[in-house]
């Protein structure tokens, strides 16, 4: 059950910030997420406050600048910042549930195709945006170099068979991608089941949230997670609705990005003190390369 706070006494600085900045009287706060980079509070059932765990995280400044710019271009609702500070943004809650694998499995072919088209259209609009910021870069949390950063973090923890299969795969895929021509665009970079919202009936996408990983990257980055979780046919329907050039060897890049993300998450966990997640991440990589 989520933790609900009352206000006989302040709980911590996040709740104090909410009380200081919110124009409405504060009746309830529910901590709805404690991610690796953010703590998310729902206030009065109406407002969402996202606090960065590390105030020196420059990604918040990028997100604060990008969201108002993209608001007029997005075909789906996105957070509209109403309050912000050095370590948080706040916006009116966007209704909907996470577009999870269980929701996906409950949908018919027509609904899946419709949602894929809507997501492909969304990515077309996102990737077409011209946006510059002094902190916008290709690897905001590190891990930009696969062989020098991600591989040394993961390889010693993998069983010999997985390590051999993974090394063979990445040497082949990364070599092929290195000679491919493709655009570099502004990407959401965490475009997956946790940050896409859908109505309870599964009939309509209601929004896209959490642009905290926004970066300069291959467009394939934003196809990779749904490709991995929902399958290639869904990603193909997204690509069919996508109206920008995808570049050469697109599906090689998508598949590589989908596998690379698992290595990045392990690298991030190792370098930011989330050691308890390491066994599960190793199992996920080993399962992926056993397929």
MOVEN-V257750 format. One record per pair of residues at least 24 apart in sequence whose ideal C-beta (glycine too) atoms are under 10 Angstrom apart, sorted by the first residue. I is the first residue (numbers start at 0). J is the second residue. D is the distance in Angstrom with one decimal. If there is no record, write none. Layout:
[[I;J;D] [I;J;D]]
This chain:
[[0;29;9.8] [1;28;10.0] [1;29;4.8] [1;30;6.1] [1;31;6.0] [1;32;9.3] [1;41;8.3] [2;28;8.9] [2;29;7.2] [2;30;5.0] [2;31;9.4] [2;33;9.7] [2;40;10.0] [3;27;6.1] [3;28;7.2] [3;29;5.4] [3;30;8.3] [3;41;9.8] [4;28;4.6] [4;29;7.8] [4;30;7.6] [4;40;8.6] [4;42;9.9] [11;38;9.5] [11;50;10.0] [12;50;8.8] [12;86;8.9] [13;38;6.4] [13;39;9.9] [13;40;6.3] [13;48;7.2] [13;50;5.3] [13;86;8.8] [13;87;7.7] [14;40;7.6] [14;42;9.2] [14;48;9.4] [16;40;9.5] [16;48;7.6] [16;50;7.7] [16;82;9.1] [16;84;6.8] [16;86;8.1] [16;87;6.5] [16;89;9.1] [17;42;5.6] [17;43;9.5] [17;46;8.1] [17;48;5.7] [17;50;9.5] [17;82;8.9] [17;87;8.8] [17;89;7.9] [18;42;9.4] [19;82;9.8] [19;84;9.4] [20;48;8.8] [20;81;9.4] [20;82;4.9] [20;83;8.9] [20;84;7.2] [20;87;8.6] [20;89;7.3] [21;45;9.7] [21;46;6.8] [21;48;8.6] [21;81;9.2] [21;82;7.0] [21;89;7.7] [22;81;9.0] [22;82;8.7] [31;92;9.6] [32;193;8.7] [32;209;9.2] [34;189;9.9] [34;193;8.7] [34;209;8.4] [34;211;8.7] [35;140;9.4] [35;264;8.7] [35;267;6.8] [35;268;7.5] [35;271;6.5] [35;272;9.3] [35;273;6.1] [35;276;8.6] [36;139;10.0] [36;140;7.9] [36;189;9.7] [36;209;9.4] [36;211;6.1] [36;212;8.1] [36;267;8.9] [36;271;8.4] [37;86;9.9] [37;87;9.0] [37;88;9.8] [37;209;7.6] [37;211;6.3] [38;86;9.8] [38;87;9.1] [39;87;9.9] [39;208;9.4] [39;209;8.6] [40;87;9.1] [40;89;8.8] [41;92;6.5] [42;89;7.9] [42;92;8.9] [43;92;9.3] [44;92;7.3] [45;91;6.3] [45;92;5.8] [46;81;7.7] [46;82;8.2] [46;89;5.7] [46;90;7.3] [46;91;6.3] [46;92;6.4] [47;78;7.3] [47;81;9.9] [47;88;8.7] [47;89;6.6] [47;90;5.7] [47;91;7.6] [47;92;5.1] [47;93;7.9] [47;208;8.0] [47;209;9.9] [48;82;7.7] [48;83;9.9] [48;84;9.8] [48;87;5.7] [48;88;7.7] [48;89;4.5] [48;90;8.6] [49;78;8.3] [49;83;9.7] [49;86;9.5] [49;87;6.2] [49;88;5.5] [49;89;7.4] [49;90;8.4] [49;208;8.8] [49;209;7.4] [49;211;7.4] [50;84;9.1] [50;86;5.6] [50;87;4.6] [50;88;8.8] [50;89;9.4] [51;85;9.0] [51;86;5.2] [51;87;7.1] [51;88;9.2] [51;211;7.7] [52;86;8.8] [52;271;8.9] [53;86;8.6] [53;271;8.7] [54;84;9.7] [54;85;6.1] [54;86;4.5] [54;87;9.5] [55;85;9.8] [55;86;9.5] [56;86;8.4] [56;134;9.6] [56;139;8.4] [56;140;8.8] [56;211;8.3] [57;132;9.1] [57;133;8.5] [57;134;4.0] [57;135;9.2] [57;136;9.2] [57;139;7.4] [58;134;7.1] [58;135;9.1] [58;136;9.8] [58;139;5.2] [58;140;7.9] [58;188;9.9] [58;210;8.9] [58;211;5.5] [58;212;7.0] [58;213;7.1] [58;214;8.6] [59;83;8.4] [59;84;9.3] [59;85;8.0] [59;86;7.0] [59;87;7.8] [59;88;7.1] [59;134;9.2] [59;211;7.2] [60;85;9.1] [60;132;7.4] [60;133;8.5] [60;134;5.7] [60;135;9.5] [61;130;8.8] [61;132;5.1] [61;133;8.9] [61;134;5.1] [61;135;5.3] [61;136;9.0] [61;139;7.7] [61;185;9.7] [61;210;8.3] [61;211;8.6] [61;212;9.6] [61;213;5.6] [61;214;8.5] [62;88;6.7] [62;132;9.7] [62;134;10.0] [62;209;8.7] [62;210;4.9] [62;211;5.6] [62;212;9.0] [62;213;6.2] [63;87;9.8] [63;88;6.2] [63;132;9.6] [63;210;9.7] [64;130;7.8] [64;131;9.4] [64;132;5.5] [64;133;9.7] [64;134;8.9] [64;135;8.7] [64;213;9.7] [65;125;9.8] [65;128;8.0] [65;130;5.9] [65;132;7.3] [65;135;8.2] [65;185;7.6] [65;210;6.2] [65;213;5.8] [66;90;8.3] [66;210;6.2] [66;213;9.2] [68;128;6.9] [68;129;9.1] [68;130;6.1] [68;132;9.8] [68;185;9.9] [69;124;7.9] [69;125;6.9] [69;128;5.8] [69;130;7.8] [69;185;8.7] [69;207;9.9] [69;210;8.1] [69;213;9.5] [72;121;9.9] [72;124;5.1] [72;125;7.9] [72;127;7.7] [72;128;6.2] [73;121;6.8] [73;124;6.0] [73;125;7.3] [73;128;9.3] [73;206;9.1] [73;207;7.4] [74;117;7.2] [74;118;9.8] [74;120;5.5] [74;121;5.6] [74;123;8.7] [74;124;5.8] [74;125;9.6] [74;204;9.4] [74;207;9.8] [75;117;7.0] [75;118;8.4] [75;120;8.6] [75;121;5.3] [75;124;8.9] [75;125;9.8] [75;195;8.6] [75;196;8.6] [75;203;9.9] [75;204;5.9] [75;205;7.6] [75;206;5.7] [75;207;5.4] [76;196;8.1] [76;204;9.0] [76;205;6.4] [76;206;3.9] [76;207;7.6] [76;208;9.0] [77;121;9.2] [77;125;9.4] [77;187;9.8] [77;206;6.4] [77;207;5.5] [77;208;7.2] [77;209;9.8] [77;210;7.4] [78;206;8.1] [78;207;8.7] [78;208;5.9] [78;209;8.1] [78;210;7.5] [88;210;9.5] [88;211;9.1] [90;208;8.8] [92;206;9.6] [92;208;9.7] [93;196;5.9] [93;205;6.2] [93;206;3.8] [93;207;8.6] [93;208;6.4] [94;196;7.5] [94;198;7.4] [94;199;9.0] [94;205;5.7] [94;206;7.9] [95;195;8.7] [95;196;3.2] [95;197;5.6] [95;198;5.7] [95;199;7.9] [95;203;8.6] [95;204;7.8] [95;205;3.5] [95;206;5.9] [95;208;9.1] [96;196;6.7] [96;197;6.2] [96;198;7.6] [96;199;6.0] [96;201;9.0] [96;205;8.6] [97;191;9.4] [97;192;5.9] [97;193;5.6] [97;194;7.9] [97;195;7.3] [97;196;6.7] [97;197;7.8] [97;208;9.5] [98;191;8.7] [98;192;5.5] [98;193;8.6] [98;194;8.7] [98;195;4.2] [98;196;6.7] [98;197;4.6] [98;201;8.8] [98;204;7.2] [98;205;9.4] [98;207;9.7] [98;225;8.7] [98;228;9.5] [98;229;9.0] [99;191;9.9] [99;192;5.1] [99;193;8.1] [99;195;9.4] [99;197;8.9] [99;228;8.8] [100;192;6.4] [100;228;5.7] [100;229;7.3] [101;192;9.6] [102;192;8.4] [102;195;9.9] [102;197;6.1] [102;198;10.0] [102;199;9.1] [102;201;5.8] [103;192;7.9] [103;197;9.2] [103;201;8.7] [103;225;9.0] [103;228;7.6] [103;229;5.4] [103;230;9.1] [103;233;7.8] [104;229;9.3] [105;200;9.8] [105;201;5.9] [106;197;9.1] [106;201;5.4] [106;202;9.0] [106;229;9.8] [106;233;10.0] [107;201;9.1] [108;232;9.2] [108;236;9.8] [110;197;9.7] [110;200;9.7] [110;201;6.3] [110;202;6.8] [110;203;9.5] [111;201;9.6] [111;229;7.8] [111;230;9.6] [111;232;8.2] [111;233;6.1] [111;236;7.3] [112;232;9.1] [112;233;8.5] [112;236;5.2] [112;237;9.8] [112;239;9.1] [112;240;9.3] [113;202;8.6] [113;203;8.8] [113;204;8.8] [113;236;8.9] [113;240;9.9] [114;195;8.7] [114;197;7.3] [114;201;8.5] [114;202;9.2] [114;203;8.5] [114;204;5.8] [114;225;9.8] [114;229;9.5] [114;233;8.3] [114;236;8.6] [114;237;9.0] [115;225;8.2] [115;229;8.3] [115;232;8.6] [115;233;5.2] [115;234;7.7] [115;235;8.1] [115;236;3.4] [115;237;4.7] [115;238;8.8] [115;239;8.0] [115;240;6.9] [116;236;6.3] [116;237;7.5] [116;239;7.4] [116;240;4.0] [116;241;9.4] [117;195;9.7] [117;197;10.0] [117;203;8.6] [117;204;5.2] [117;237;9.0] [117;240;7.6] [118;190;8.1] [118;195;7.1] [118;204;7.2] [118;207;8.6] [118;221;8.9] [118;222;9.0] [118;225;7.2] [118;233;8.9] [118;234;9.4] [118;236;8.7] [118;237;5.2] [118;240;7.7] [118;241;9.1] [119;222;8.8] [119;234;9.1] [119;235;9.7] [119;236;7.1] [119;237;3.9] [119;238;6.4] [119;239;6.7] [119;240;3.1] [119;241;4.4] [119;242;8.1] [120;237;9.0] [120;240;5.3] [120;241;7.7] [120;242;7.6] [121;187;9.0] [121;190;8.8] [121;195;8.9] [121;204;8.2] [121;207;6.5] [121;221;9.1] [121;237;9.2] [121;240;9.1] [121;241;9.5] [122;184;9.2] [122;186;8.5] [122;187;8.0] [122;190;7.4] [122;207;9.8] [122;218;7.1] [122;221;5.3] [122;222;7.5] [122;237;7.1] [122;238;9.2] [122;240;8.6] [122;241;5.9] [122;242;9.3] [122;243;8.3] [123;218;9.4] [123;237;9.8] [123;240;7.4] [123;241;5.2] [123;242;4.4] [123;243;5.5] [124;242;8.8] [124;243;9.5] [125;184;7.9] [125;185;6.7] [125;186;7.4] [125;187;6.3] [125;190;8.7] [125;207;8.6] [125;210;9.3] [125;213;9.3] [125;218;9.3] [125;221;7.4] [125;243;9.9] [126;182;7.8] [126;183;9.8] [126;184;4.0] [126;185;6.6] [126;186;7.0] [126;187;9.3] [126;216;9.7] [126;218;5.4] [126;220;10.0] [126;221;7.5] [126;241;8.2] [126;242;9.4] [126;243;5.6] [126;244;9.8] [126;245;9.9] [127;184;7.8] [127;185;8.9] [127;242;8.2] [127;243;6.2] [128;184;8.2] [128;185;5.5] [129;184;9.8] [129;185;8.3] [130;184;9.6] [130;185;5.2] [130;213;8.6] [130;215;9.3] [131;185;9.4] [131;215;9.9] [132;185;9.6] [132;213;9.0] [134;213;9.9] [135;185;7.5] [135;213;7.2] [135;214;7.0] [135;215;6.2] [136;214;6.5] [136;215;6.2] [136;216;9.8] [137;183;7.7] [137;186;9.6] [137;188;9.8] [137;214;5.9] [137;215;4.9] [137;216;6.1] [137;217;9.4] [138;188;9.9] [138;214;7.0] [138;215;9.1] [138;216;8.8] [138;263;9.1] [139;188;8.2] [139;211;9.0] [139;212;6.9] [139;213;7.9] [139;214;5.4] [139;215;9.4] [140;188;9.6] [140;211;9.9] [140;212;7.6] [140;214;8.9] [140;263;8.1] [140;266;8.8] [140;267;6.0] [140;270;8.6] [140;271;8.3] [141;263;8.9] [141;266;7.4] [141;267;7.8] [141;270;6.9] [141;271;9.6] [142;259;9.0] [142;262;8.0] [142;263;4.8] [142;264;9.3] [142;265;9.6] [142;266;4.8] [142;267;6.9] [142;270;8.4] [143;214;9.5] [143;216;9.8] [143;263;9.4] [145;169;6.5] [145;172;9.9] [145;173;6.4] [145;255;9.2] [145;259;6.5] [145;262;7.2] [145;263;8.9] [145;266;9.7] [146;170;9.0] [146;173;8.1] [148;262;9.2] [148;263;8.9] [148;266;6.2] [148;270;9.1] [149;259;7.1] [149;260;9.9] [149;261;9.4] [149;262;4.2] [149;263;6.0] [149;264;9.8] [149;265;7.7] [149;266;5.0] [149;267;9.7] [150;262;7.2] [150;266;9.1] [151;266;8.8] [151;269;9.9] [152;262;7.4] [152;263;9.2] [152;265;6.0] [152;266;4.3] [152;267;9.0] [152;268;8.9] [152;269;5.1] [152;270;7.6] [152;277;9.8] [153;261;8.3] [153;262;5.1] [153;263;9.5] [153;264;9.9] [153;265;5.1] [153;266;7.1] [153;269;8.6] [153;277;9.8] [153;280;8.3] [153;281;7.7] [153;284;6.5] [154;262;9.3] [156;265;7.6] [156;269;8.9] [156;277;7.0] [156;278;8.9] [156;280;8.6] [156;281;5.0] [156;284;8.5] [156;285;9.5] [157;262;9.9] [157;265;9.7] [157;281;6.5] [157;284;6.4] [157;285;6.4] [157;288;8.3] [158;281;8.7] [158;284;9.9] [158;285;6.3] [158;288;9.7] [158;289;9.8] [160;285;8.4] [160;288;8.2] [160;289;8.2] [161;281;8.6] [161;284;6.6] [161;285;4.5] [161;286;9.1] [161;287;8.7] [161;288;4.9] [161;289;7.2] [162;284;9.6] [162;285;9.4] [162;288;8.9] [163;288;9.2] [164;285;9.3] [164;287;9.6] [164;288;4.6] [164;289;8.1] [165;258;7.8] [165;261;9.6] [165;262;8.2] [165;284;7.1] [165;285;9.0] [165;287;8.6] [165;288;5.3] [166;288;10.0] [167;288;9.6] [168;254;9.1] [168;255;8.2] [168;258;7.0] [168;287;9.8] [168;288;7.1] [169;255;7.4] [169;258;7.6] [169;259;7.8] [169;262;8.5] [171;251;9.2] [171;255;9.5] [172;248;9.0] [172;251;6.0] [172;252;8.3] [172;254;7.2] [172;255;4.3] [172;256;9.7] [172;258;8.1] [172;259;8.9] [173;251;9.7] [173;255;6.9] [173;259;8.8] [175;247;9.3] [175;248;5.9] [175;251;5.7] [175;252;8.9] [175;255;8.6] [176;217;8.3] [176;219;9.0] [176;246;9.8] [176;247;8.9] [176;248;6.3] [176;251;6.3] [176;252;5.6] [176;255;6.2] [176;256;9.4] [178;247;8.4] [178;248;8.5] [179;217;9.5] [179;246;6.5] [179;247;4.0] [179;248;4.3] [179;249;8.6] [179;251;7.5] [179;252;7.0] [180;244;9.4] [180;246;5.9] [180;247;5.2] [180;248;9.1] [181;217;6.0] [181;218;7.2] [181;219;7.5] [181;244;7.9] [181;245;7.2] [181;246;2.5] [181;247;6.1] [181;248;7.8] [181;249;7.4] [181;252;6.7] [182;217;8.0] [182;218;6.5] [182;243;7.3] [182;244;6.2] [182;245;8.4] [182;246;6.0] [183;214;9.9] [183;215;5.5] [183;216;6.7] [183;217;6.8] [183;218;8.5] [183;246;9.6] [184;214;9.8] [184;215;7.3] [184;216;7.2] [184;217;8.0] [184;218;5.5] [184;220;9.0] [184;221;8.8] [184;243;7.8] [185;210;9.8] [185;213;6.6] [185;214;7.7] [185;215;6.4] [185;216;8.2] [185;218;9.8] [185;221;9.9] [186;210;9.9] [186;212;8.4] [186;213;7.0] [186;214;5.9] [186;215;7.3] [186;216;4.3] [186;217;7.6] [186;218;6.9] [186;219;9.1] [186;220;4.8] [186;221;5.0] [186;222;9.9] [187;211;9.6] [187;212;7.0] [187;213;6.4] [187;214;8.8] [187;216;9.4] [187;220;8.2] [187;221;5.4] [187;224;9.9] [188;212;3.9] [188;213;6.1] [188;214;4.8] [188;215;9.3] [188;216;6.2] [188;220;5.9] [188;221;7.2] [188;223;9.8] [188;224;9.8] [188;260;9.5] [189;213;8.7] [189;214;9.6] [189;220;9.4] [189;221;9.0] [189;224;7.7] [189;260;9.3] [190;220;7.7] [190;221;4.2] [190;222;7.9] [190;223;8.2] [190;224;6.1] [190;225;7.2] [191;221;9.3] [191;223;8.6] [191;224;3.5] [191;225;6.6] [191;227;8.5] [191;228;6.9] [191;229;9.8] [191;260;8.9] [192;224;7.2] [192;225;7.6] [192;228;5.8] [192;229;8.4] [193;224;9.2] [194;224;9.3] [195;224;9.6] [195;225;8.2] [216;256;8.5] [217;245;9.7] [217;246;7.7] [217;249;9.3] [217;252;5.7] [217;253;8.9] [217;255;9.2] [217;256;6.7] [218;243;7.1] [218;244;8.6] [218;245;6.3] [218;246;7.2] [218;249;8.2] [218;252;8.4] [218;253;9.2] [218;256;9.8] [219;245;7.7] [219;246;8.0] [219;248;9.2] [219;249;6.2] [219;250;8.4] [219;251;8.7] [219;252;3.9] [219;253;4.5] [219;254;8.7] [219;255;7.8] [219;256;5.0] [219;257;8.8] [220;252;8.6] [220;253;8.7] [220;256;5.2] [220;257;9.5] [220;259;9.1] [220;260;8.4] [221;253;9.5] [221;256;8.9] [222;249;8.3] [222;250;9.1] [222;252;8.7] [222;253;4.9] [222;254;9.9] [222;256;7.6] [222;257;8.4] [223;252;8.5] [223;253;5.4] [223;254;7.9] [223;255;8.2] [223;256;3.7] [223;257;4.0] [223;258;8.5] [223;259;8.0] [223;260;6.1] [224;253;9.9] [224;256;8.6] [224;257;6.8] [224;260;6.7] [225;253;9.6] [225;257;9.1] [226;250;8.5] [226;253;5.2] [226;254;7.2] [226;256;8.3] [226;257;5.4] [227;253;9.0] [227;254;8.6] [227;256;9.1] [227;257;4.1] [227;258;8.1] [227;260;7.7] [227;261;8.7] [227;287;8.1] [228;257;8.9] [257;287;8.4] [258;284;8.1] [258;287;6.1] [258;288;7.8] [261;285;9.9] [261;286;9.5] [261;287;6.2] [261;288;9.4] [262;287;10.0]]
